[in-house]
């Protein structure tokens, strides 16, 4: 009798865990589009900051302007690629 009760208890716990995982999955998927838009907005702001820094270096005549421009451009492209890969990976 004790064995049957233990098995029933384990079965009930497993069902609650699955329901919790499904609920968490739905919540994360519902917030993902808002998070994506937030990441794009942050990327746009960082891109503007980078453009201003590159422009100021260019006007100052610094020799490493190309390196700084490539770094800022690469970071903005990386941000967009990360969002796209995460969307594709999770099928959203």
MIKE-575998 format. One record per residue (C-alpha): residue number from 1; residue in three letters; y, x, z. Coordinates in steps of 0.1 Angstrom, whole numbers, plus 5000, padded with zeros to 4 digits. Layout:
<rec><pos>NUM</pos><code>ALA</code><py>Y</py><px>X</px><pz>Z</pz></rec>
...
//
This chain:
<rec><pos>1</pos><code>UNK</code><py>5000</py><px>5000</px><pz>5000</pz></rec>
<rec><pos>2</pos><code>UNK</code><py>5024</py><px>5028</px><pz>5008</pz></rec>
<rec><pos>3</pos><code>UNK</code><py>5017</py><px>5045</px><pz>4975</pz></rec>
<rec><pos>4</pos><code>UNK</code><py>5026</py><px>5012</px><pz>4956</pz></rec>
<rec><pos>5</pos><code>UNK</code><py>5059</py><px>5010</px><pz>4976</pz></rec>
<rec><pos>6</pos><code>UNK</code><py>5068</py><px>5046</px><pz>4968</pz></rec>
<rec><pos>7</pos><code>UNK</code><py>5061</py><px>5040</px><pz>4931</pz></rec>
<rec><pos>8</pos><code>UNK</code><py>5082</py><px>5009</px><pz>4931</pz></rec>
<rec><pos>9</pos><code>UNK</code><py>5110</py><px>5027</px><pz>4949</pz></rec>
<rec><pos>10</pos><code>UNK</code><py>5109</py><px>5055</px><pz>4923</pz></rec>
<rec><pos>11</pos><code>UNK</code><py>5109</py><px>5030</px><pz>4895</pz></rec>
<rec><pos>12</pos><code>UNK</code><py>5139</py><px>5012</px><pz>4909</pz></rec>
<rec><pos>13</pos><code>UNK</code><py>5158</py><px>5044</px><pz>4914</pz></rec>
<rec><pos>14</pos><code>UNK</code><py>5151</py><px>5055</px><pz>4878</pz></rec>
<rec><pos>15</pos><code>UNK</code><py>5164</py><px>5023</px><pz>4864</pz></rec>
<rec><pos>16</pos><code>UNK</code><py>5197</py><px>5026</px><pz>4883</pz></rec>
<rec><pos>17</pos><code>UNK</code><py>5201</py><px>5062</px><pz>4871</pz></rec>
<rec><pos>18</pos><code>UNK</code><py>5196</py><px>5051</px><pz>4835</pz></rec>
<rec><pos>19</pos><code>UNK</code><py>5221</py><px>5023</px><pz>4839</pz></rec>
<rec><pos>20</pos><code>UNK</code><py>5246</py><px>5048</px><pz>4854</pz></rec>
<rec><pos>21</pos><code>UNK</code><py>5242</py><px>5072</px><pz>4826</pz></rec>
<rec><pos>22</pos><code>UNK</code><py>5247</py><px>5045</px><pz>4800</pz></rec>
<rec><pos>23</pos><code>UNK</code><py>5278</py><px>5033</px><pz>4819</pz></rec>
<rec><pos>24</pos><code>UNK</code><py>5292</py><px>5068</px><pz>4820</pz></rec>
<rec><pos>25</pos><code>UNK</code><py>5285</py><px>5073</px><pz>4783</pz></rec>
<rec><pos>26</pos><code>UNK</code><py>5304</py><px>5041</px><pz>4774</pz></rec>
<rec><pos>27</pos><code>UNK</code><py>5334</py><px>5051</px><pz>4796</pz></rec>
<rec><pos>28</pos><code>UNK</code><py>5336</py><px>5086</px><pz>4781</pz></rec>
<rec><pos>29</pos><code>UNK</code><py>5334</py><px>5072</px><pz>4746</pz></rec>
<rec><pos>30</pos><code>UNK</code><py>5361</py><px>5047</px><pz>4753</pz></rec>
<rec><pos>31</pos><code>UNK</code><py>5385</py><px>5074</px><pz>4766</pz></rec>
<rec><pos>32</pos><code>UNK</code><py>5378</py><px>5098</px><pz>4738</pz></rec>
<rec><pos>33</pos><code>UNK</code><py>5402</py><px>5085</px><pz>4713</pz></rec>
<rec><pos>34</pos><code>UNK</code><py>5431</py><px>5086</px><pz>4738</pz></rec>
<rec><pos>35</pos><code>UNK</code><py>5421</py><px>5122</px><pz>4747</pz></rec>
<rec><pos>36</pos><code>UNK</code><py>5420</py><px>5131</px><pz>4710</pz></rec>
<rec><pos>37</pos><code>UNK</code><py>5455</py><px>5118</px><pz>4705</pz></rec>
<rec><pos>38</pos><code>UNK</code><py>5466</py><px>5137</px><pz>4736</pz></rec>
<rec><pos>39</pos><code>UNK</code><py>5451</py><px>5169</px><pz>4723</pz></rec>
<rec><pos>40</pos><code>UNK</code><py>5469</py><px>5165</px><pz>4689</pz></rec>
<rec><pos>41</pos><code>UNK</code><py>5502</py><px>5159</px><pz>4707</pz></rec>
<rec><pos>42</pos><code>UNK</code><py>5497</py><px>5190</px><pz>4728</pz></rec>
<rec><pos>43</pos><code>UNK</code><py>5489</py><px>5209</px><pz>4697</pz></rec>
<rec><pos>44</pos><code>UNK</code><py>5520</py><px>5197</px><pz>4679</pz></rec>
<rec><pos>45</pos><code>UNK</code><py>5542</py><px>5207</px><pz>4709</pz></rec>
<rec><pos>46</pos><code>UNK</code><py>5525</py><px>5241</px><pz>4710</pz></rec>
<rec><pos>47</pos><code>UNK</code><py>5530</py><px>5245</px><pz>4673</pz></rec>
<rec><pos>48</pos><code>UNK</code><py>5567</py><px>5238</px><pz>4676</pz></rec>
<rec><pos>49</pos><code>UNK</code><py>5570</py><px>5263</px><pz>4704</pz></rec>
<rec><pos>50</pos><code>UNK</code><py>5551</py><px>5289</px><pz>4683</pz></rec>
<rec><pos>51</pos><code>UNK</code><py>5573</py><px>5282</px><pz>4653</pz></rec>
<rec><pos>52</pos><code>UNK</code><py>5604</py><px>5288</px><pz>4674</pz></rec>
<rec><pos>53</pos><code>UNK</code><py>5591</py><px>5320</px><pz>4688</pz></rec>
<rec><pos>54</pos><code>UNK</code><py>5581</py><px>5333</px><pz>4654</pz></rec>
<rec><pos>55</pos><code>UNK</code><py>5615</py><px>5323</px><pz>4640</pz></rec>
<rec><pos>56</pos><code>UNK</code><py>5633</py><px>5341</px><pz>4668</pz></rec>
<rec><pos>57</pos><code>UNK</code><py>5612</py><px>5372</px><pz>4663</pz></rec>
<rec><pos>58</pos><code>UNK</code><py>5618</py><px>5371</px><pz>4625</pz></rec>
<rec><pos>59</pos><code>UNK</code><py>5655</py><px>5369</px><pz>4630</pz></rec>
<rec><pos>60</pos><code>UNK</code><py>5654</py><px>5397</px><pz>4655</pz></rec>
<rec><pos>61</pos><code>UNK</code><py>5636</py><px>5419</px><pz>4630</pz></rec>
<rec><pos>62</pos><code>UNK</code><py>5605</py><px>5426</px><pz>4650</pz></rec>
<rec><pos>63</pos><code>UNK</code><py>5577</py><px>5443</px><pz>4632</pz></rec>
<rec><pos>64</pos><code>UNK</code><py>5549</py><px>5423</px><pz>4647</pz></rec>
<rec><pos>65</pos><code>UNK</code><py>5562</py><px>5389</px><pz>4635</pz></rec>
<rec><pos>66</pos><code>UNK</code><py>5532</py><px>5384</px><pz>4611</pz></rec>
<rec><pos>67</pos><code>UNK</code><py>5507</py><px>5391</px><pz>4640</pz></rec>
<rec><pos>68</pos><code>UNK</code><py>5524</py><px>5366</px><pz>4663</pz></rec>
<rec><pos>69</pos><code>UNK</code><py>5526</py><px>5340</px><pz>4635</pz></rec>
<rec><pos>70</pos><code>UNK</code><py>5489</py><px>5344</px><pz>4628</pz></rec>
<rec><pos>71</pos><code>UNK</code><py>5481</py><px>5341</px><pz>4665</pz></rec>
<rec><pos>72</pos><code>UNK</code><py>5500</py><px>5308</px><pz>4669</pz></rec>
<rec><pos>73</pos><code>UNK</code><py>5487</py><px>5294</px><pz>4636</pz></rec>
<rec><pos>74</pos><code>UNK</code><py>5452</py><px>5303</px><pz>4645</pz></rec>
<rec><pos>75</pos><code>UNK</code><py>5454</py><px>5287</px><pz>4679</pz></rec>
<rec><pos>76</pos><code>UNK</code><py>5467</py><px>5254</px><pz>4664</pz></rec>
<rec><pos>77</pos><code>UNK</code><py>5439</py><px>5254</px><pz>4638</pz></rec>
<rec><pos>78</pos><code>UNK</code><py>5414</py><px>5261</px><pz>4665</pz></rec>
<rec><pos>79</pos><code>UNK</code><py>5426</py><px>5231</px><pz>4685</pz></rec>
<rec><pos>80</pos><code>UNK</code><py>5422</py><px>5208</px><pz>4655</pz></rec>
<rec><pos>81</pos><code>UNK</code><py>5387</py><px>5222</px><pz>4647</pz></rec>
<rec><pos>82</pos><code>UNK</code><py>5375</py><px>5218</px><pz>4683</pz></rec>
<rec><pos>83</pos><code>UNK</code><py>5385</py><px>5181</px><pz>4683</pz></rec>
<rec><pos>84</pos><code>UNK</code><py>5368</py><px>5176</px><pz>4649</pz></rec>
<rec><pos>85</pos><code>UNK</code><py>5336</py><px>5193</px><pz>4660</pz></rec>
<rec><pos>86</pos><code>UNK</code><py>5334</py><px>5174</px><pz>4693</pz></rec>
<rec><pos>87</pos><code>UNK</code><py>5339</py><px>5141</px><pz>4674</pz></rec>
<rec><pos>88</pos><code>UNK</code><py>5311</py><px>5151</px><pz>4650</pz></rec>
<rec><pos>89</pos><code>UNK</code><py>5288</py><px>5163</px><pz>4677</pz></rec>
<rec><pos>90</pos><code>UNK</code><py>5290</py><px>5132</px><pz>4698</pz></rec>
<rec><pos>91</pos><code>UNK</code><py>5291</py><px>5108</px><pz>4668</pz></rec>
<rec><pos>92</pos><code>UNK</code><py>5324</py><px>5092</px><pz>4677</pz></rec>
//
